Structure formats: structure tokens, C-alpha cells
């Protein structure tokens, strides 16, 4: 009963939204076509084999997917699904079905769906259940209820199997405004069912958790050129609901106990971020701030970094009718917000990019990134022999040329990249310093009238460290051809990569040489009998040889056959409407 009472606000909101929509604009429904639909369906089968290396996928697999968008008067009912033989005991199943009906400002979510309310509360996690978004005028409502994670029993014979408790949750958002300016309050709650597994896992640290998050998010235009956006959230997270209840006595704990039970493994953490953006036609700049306390957790997000505070500023400038673009960013960041770490890590991140496009045929892009890290004393003094101090930087230069005519199109680009890692610790830099560079040339020629395309690329790269030198040389050749008014297309490519490695043998103190080669062959064909139907076939083969590792000699073959169809229909005449 207690769990049901927590779900009542969501259910009432869904019912009220449906009734509000049913009572508005009824007389306008008949103005729209009574029925129309569009969408697509597809299916694919994959065969796979490998020798010399562990198999990376099943020998045979299949997938069926589709999207349907029926419309009844003004009510849209988009449906999508995916079915696969790969349905196993994963945290999220491969076989999924969902529908998101839409009518004006009301959108429903049923089946396997994903919703986003704010980055610190509910942010894109797939759930199985029901939800809705309703934006009548300036008001903003959203809610969901469902299963966020299904139970997965432990199976030590399957390395990909990750045991998990069933996780249920709900979220509610109430706000005011529009897409350009709004203020929302979000409440999210999730808890794991400790009885959802037949037996407790033995080889994994798995605990049933509970989480309540209150979030505030806003965006407002201070002036037409100046915009403020912010997100704030407080998370009450219990890592193990089986831990004893806390025996501390205070008025604050009484308040939090009304939200969820407070165990010895329960923690309250805060997260916040804000940004101020200024934009005019040729210039824009954004200043940002973010602070996330250690172990801040929301079970409604896929992943959240924690224990950091960061300031950033990012300007951008467009000149000469966007022929010259300048941009960059500078950010500083540190951790150890609550003085719980033995050492504090400070980071300085800077980047700059320039794009120059003097003509439509020629352009050049340049980018530079600098990332430095330094440690200072936290709870204890730092020993210089283990202190982390380093600078990582990279630069990229990429000119391109595109020559077009009625008969031929030529495209050529050169991409050069340099990377360097400098360890400023004198005790470790002999083994960790590294630098690398690579340059590649890419060319493609297209015959417009005959739909023939050929191209090639070459690559040379080197990487050097105190104990390892790697040189890579490679190239590819590709071509494609369209036949029968492009209803049939065929293509193929071949690639060759050679690697030379010189590594330090720690046992003998001598440098040893190794080599390896990889050959990639690809053939593909596509057949489009109608504008709605398409068949594709791809054959991919990889062969490796060499002395770099025990698995250097291998063969791998993958074949994929797929079919897809798109469709769209709506009545064009009263006779069709009657049928």
C-alpha cells in the first residue's frame, strides 16, 4: 500500500491530462483527414565465423525492427519496436516495444520508452511503463512510472552477464514557461526490489539501492542577447537498503526519513550547474560553472561524474560572412570538494579552433587542445615520487579541396595530427613520456553521369615512448558503381595495414622487434526494386598475421543481409476515405 500511495500523484496527473485534452478543441478534430500512416520496417540476418581469436559475436543472429506513425484525425500514435535473437539476461533487453501517441501538446509514453526531465534527475534512462508530457499554454507537466531495470540472475558461466535487482521508479515534473524560457521542479524516486533475485550474487558486489532526487531547472532570457540557464539537484541515495537504520536523533533526520528510510549507507549530496550565454550575429560567448559533490547519484541517469568543481568560458567569432571562424574554450577544474581525498587534483583545459574557407572549393580547419593535471596536498602530504603532474596536448591541421563540374567531382583532403604527453614527475617520466604523429591523404573521384566512384587513402603514423616505438603504414582502395538507373549498386574496398613495434624487454633490458599485418576486404551490394524497398548485402573479411601477440594470426568473416521498406499513405479523395 505504501508503494501504491507514492504512485497516486502520477496516475492522477495522467488521468487529468487525458480529460483536459478530450474536452478541448473537439470541434476541430473533423477538419483533419480521418486516417493516415507512415513508417518503416526492416529485418537483417548476420552470419559470423572466426579462427585464431575468440569469437566476438554469435555465429548467427537476426533482428527485426520497425516504426509506425498512424494518425487518426489530429491524434498521432507513433509506435516502434525491435526484436532480436540476442534476448538474454542483460540489464536492458533487446526485444522492446513502445508507443508514443501525440495530440497537440500532449504526448504519451507506453512500453519501452525514455524521457528526459533534467540532467541530474531523469535523463534518458529506458523504462518499461507509462509516462506523459503535457504543455497546455505556459504550463509544463510530465510524469512517468515503470521499471527502470529488470532482475538478472547471476550466471558465472557467461562473462557478459551482470546480475541486477529489479528497479522500479517514478518521476514528476511541474513547471511554467516555454521551450525558450521556463522554470521546472522535478521529483524522482527509484528503489531496487531486494526480493527480485532467487539467490544473492556471490561474486559481485551488488546491493539493493534506493534514491530520491529533487531537481530545479530554469532557462530565461535576461535580454534578447543574454540567456541564463541553471540546474540544481539534491540526491538522497541509499547504497544498501539492507544496512541497519541510522540511530542518530535529529530534526533534520526526521524530515529526510519522511522522504525515504535513512540507513547507515544513506548519503545526501548536491549537484548544480549554471551558464550565462551572450550571442549576437557574429559573436557569442558562454561562461559556465558546475559543482557535483562526491558520490552524487541519480538512478535515473546513465552516468554522472562526481567530486569536481569546474569553471569554463567559451567564445566564438564569425568573420567575413562566415568565411573565417574562430573559437575556443578555457576551463579549470578541481576535485576533493569535501576534503576527503588524500590528494587534490587540479586541471586546466584549453582549446582553440580556426576554420578558414576562402572559397567554396577550398577550406582548412585547425584545432589545438591542451590538458594539464597537477596534484596538491589533500588530507596528507604528497610524496614527490608519486605526485601526478603532466601536460597532454594535441594539434590537428586538415586542408580540403573540392572541385565540381557537370561530369566529375574531385575531393581531396590531408589530415595531420600531433599528440604529446609530458610527465613532469622526474621519477616516472622516463617510462611515461610519449609523442605521436600521423598524416593521412584521402582522395575520391566521382563520375556524375555514370554513378561511378573510386577513391584511395594512405596513412603513416608513429608513436614513441620510453619503452615502446610503434610505426604504422596503411592504405585503402575503394570503388562503387550504380547500375540500371541506380536501382542496383555494388561496391568493394580493400585495406592493408602494417605495424612495426620495438619494445623493451624488462627481463633482459634489450629492445625487441615485432611486426604485424592486417588485411580488410569488403564487398557490398544494394538493390532497390521500388522507391520504398531496399535489399542490402555486405561481406566483411579480416585477416591478420604477425608476431606482435599470440592472437596476431587470425581470420574473421561477417556476412549481413538486410531488407527495409518505407511506406506512407493518406486519403486523396472522398472515395478513398470511404474505403
Number of C-alpha atoms within 10 A of each C-alpha: 5 6 7 8 9 13 15 11 13 21 15 10 19 21 10 11 19 15 11 12 16 11 9 10 8 9 8 10 14 11 9 12 15 16 16 16 17 15 17 17 18 18 18 18 16 19 16 17 17 18 13 14 13 10 12 10 13 12 12 14 15 16 17 18 18 18 18 19 20 20 21 17 16 17 18 19 18 20 19 20 18 18 17 18 13 15 12 14 20 18 17 18 16 17 17 17 17 20 20 20 19 19 17 12 12 19 20 22 25 21 20 23 23 19 20 14 23 22 19 32 28 27 18 16 16 19 27 23 20 23 27 24 21 24 19 15 10 12 15 21 21 25 26 29 24 21 20 24 22 22 22 20 19 20 14 13 7 9 7 11 16 17 23 26 23 20 22 21 24 25 26 23 21 17 19 18 17 15 10 10 16 18 19 20 20 23 19 25 26 23 23 24 18 19 12 17 16 11 9 17 17 9 10 11 7 15 18 20 21 25 24 25 26 19 24 22 22 20 21 19 15 12 9 10 12 16 18 19 18 18 21 22 24 21 24 24 28 25 19 18 22 14 15 11 13 13 10 9 8 8 8 8 15 13 10 13 12 9 14 17 16 24 19 16 16 20 16 18 17 21 22 20 20 18 18 19 18 17 15 11 8 13 15 17 18 18 18 18 18 18 21 24 21 19 16 21 29 26 28 29 17 11 12 13 11 19 18 19 20 18 18 18 18 18 18 18 17 16 12 10 8 14 14 16 19 17 18 18 18 17 18 17 18 19 23 20 16 10 11 13 15 14 19 19 20 20 18 18 18 18 18 18 18 17 19 17 17 13 10 10 12 15 18 18 16 18 17 18 18 16 17 18 18 16 17 16 14 16 13 11 10 16 9 11 10 12 19 19 20 19 18 18 18 18 18 18 17 18 17 17 17 15 13 13 9 8 10 15 15 15 16 18 19 18 18 19 18 18 17 18 19 17 21 17 17 12 12 14 17 14 12 15 20 20 17 18 18 18 17 18 16 17 17 18 17 20 16 14 9 14 14 18 18 17 18 18 18 18 18 17 18 18 18 16 17 13 16 17 19 18 18 18 17 18 17 18 17 18 18 18 18 18 13 7 9 14 14 17 19 19 18 18 18 16 18 17 18 18 18 18 19 17 17 15 12 9 6 8 9 9 14 12 14 14 18 18 20 19 17 16 18 18 18 18 18 20 18 17 11 9 10 12 16 18 18 18 18 18 17 17 17 16 19 19 18 18 15 17 11 11 14 18 18 17 17 18 16 18 18 17 18 18 18 18 17 16 14 13 11 15 15 9 8 8 8 9 13 8 6
